[in-house]
Amino acid sequence: MSCSENTNAQAGDPLDALPDAVAGAAFRRLVRHLRHRHDAQNIDLMGLAGFCRNCLADWIVEAGAPLDKAGAREVIHGMPAAEWKARHQTEATPEQLARMEESLKKNA
């Protein structure tokens, strides 16, 4: 799975006016929420919104976090990604994969 970069950054976007501390707190709350809601499968997040936990990990690295891919995923998952996958990830159905493919087209 991968997610295309779609920042939709616009001049004068009120999102850019948020203090970094506020944005950081909201991001941490989102990540903790996703850690709690492991029933929300990555494939379903991808199919609905075009991003998942792994995308968040990629985005923090792209934003300058001094982590490799595995380290970033551990930050987001709250445990090594392989452990999270073994505990919580179910096999994707053909329908879930098709929804994800259609959703990712909207990221371009």
Disulfide bonds with the S-S distance in Angstrom:
Cys3-Cys55 2.16
